[in-house]
Amino acid sequence: MSWPLIGLLVLAGSAFVTILTEALPAGVLPAMSADPDVTEARAGLLITVYALAAALTAIPMTAWTLILPRRTLLLALLLGFAATNVVTAMSTGFALTLAAQVVSGVFAGLLWAMVPAYAARLAPQRSGKAIATALAGMTVGLSLGIPAGTALGGLIGWRAAFGLLTVLAVALAGTAL
């Protein structure tokens, strides 16, 4: 069996998108809190609600979606991330941005639970290496993506940075087809 590099890179890219969607607000808090009704502390809730939604829904959502084909679920999650990131980028109200982050968190919990098992199914003879490859997206997202996203958010604005996450999620979905 050949090494499923493209599939594993799509999974790694998906993990990258999820971790950056969660943590990017931390890097662009001052810009996000520029609105009169949003303090930095309030904007920090975006990270908290994302993480809580992921933690509280990962197990039930994983159980609920076990009957779905993994590729179909991955595509739905990537398009879901695209949708919630575009809502975040275009939102003019904090409540809508907060709601988008909650929904993104639900998607993230499900994706994080799915990625290792899906990677192992793509390369059953070398499942450890496949899982490590797929989860490398999280490591890259944390170590390089957040600083780069913060810098990019400073250059082009936080809304455009979330817009780029939307484009990346759509590109990954297109590749996964």
N, C-alpha and C positions, 0 to 999 in steps of 0.2 A: 504494500500500500504506500502510495506517495505521501509526502509531507504536505498537509493542507495549509500552506502558508497564507494564502489569501483569506481563507476562513478565519484563521487564527488572528491575522492582522485586523480583520473586521471586528472580532471580539475585543482585541486590545484597544482598538480605536473607540469602541463602544464604552469600555471601562474608562478610557481617557475622558470622553465626553461627560460621563456621569460624575466623575470626581471633580472635573473642572466646573460643571454646572453647580455643584454643591459649594465649592470653595471660592469661586471667583468673586462672589460678593464680599468676602473678607478683604480681598486686595483692592477693591474699588469702593469700599465703604464711604470714604469722604465724598466721592463723586455721587454716589447713590443717595447720600444724605443731603445733597444740595437743595432738594425740594424743601419748602418751608415746613411741611408737616412730618418730615422724616429726619430723626436724629440718627447719629451713628449707632447708638444702642438699639434703636428701633430697626434700623437696617440690618443689624446683626441677627435679628430674629429670622431673617431669610435663611441663614445657615442652620439655625436651631430647628426650624420647622421642617426643613428638608431632611435633616438627619433623623429627627423623630419619626417622620412619615416613613422613611426607609426602614428604620428599626422595627416599628410597630406593625408594618404591613408585609414585610418580606416573607415570613412563614405562611400566613394565610393566602397571600397572593400566589406564592409558589405552588401551594397545594391546589388552589383553585384553577391554575393554568396548566397543570400537568398533562391534561388531555390534548393540549394544543401542540402542533408541530413546532419544534424549536426555531426553525428559520422564520416561520410566520410570526411567532412571538417576538423574535429579535427585530424583525422589520417593524412591527407595531410599536415596540418600545423606542426604536430609533426615531420613527416618525412622531411618536409622542414627545420625545425630547425636543425635536425640532419645533413642534407646536408650542410647548411650554416655554422654550427659549425665545421664540418670536413674541409670545405674549409678554414675557419679561422685558424684552427689548423695546416693545412699543407701548407698554403700559404707562398710563399717566396717573395712576392711583396706587398707593401702597397696598391696599387690600387686594387688588387684582394681582399684583406682583407676588404678594404673600401666598395667595391661592395657587398661582402657577408653580411656586417653589414646593408647595405641599404635594401637588400632583407629580412634579418631577421627582420628589423624594420617593413616592410610591413606585414610580417606574424604576428608580435606582435600586431600591430594595429587591425588586424582582430581578432586575438585570444582574446584580451582584450575586444573587443566589444561582442564577442560571449559567453564568459564564464558565465556572469551573467544570460543571457537568457537561456542558455543550462542547467545551474544548476537549475533554476526555473522550467524548463520543466521536469527535472528528479524527482523533489519532489514538485509537485504543491500545496499540502496541507501545506507544510512547506517551502515555497519558500525563505523566509527570511533567515532561518537557512541554507538552501542549498546554497544560494548565499554567505553567510558569510563563509561557509566551503570551497567552491571552491576558493574564493578570498583570503583565508588565505595563499595560496601559495605565493602570492605577499608579504604579510607581513613577512612570513618566509624567503623568498628570500632576502628581504631588510635587515632584522634584523640579520639573521644568515647566509644566503647563501653568501652574499658578503664578510663578514669577513672570513668565512670558505674558500670560493673560492680564496680569496687573499692569505690566509695562505697556502692553497694547491698549488696555483700557485707558491708560493715561494719555496715550497718543491719539487714539481715534474716538475715545469716549466709551463709557461702560455699556451703553446700549448697542453700539456697533460690535463690541466684543461678544455680547450675547448673540448678536446677529451672525457673527462668524461661527459660533457654536451651532447655530441652526444650520448653516451651510454644511458644516462638517458632518452633522448627524444625517442630513439628507444625502450627502455624498457616500457615507458609509452604508446607508440603506440601499442606495443604487448599486453599490458594489456587492452587497449581500444578495441581491436578486440573482 
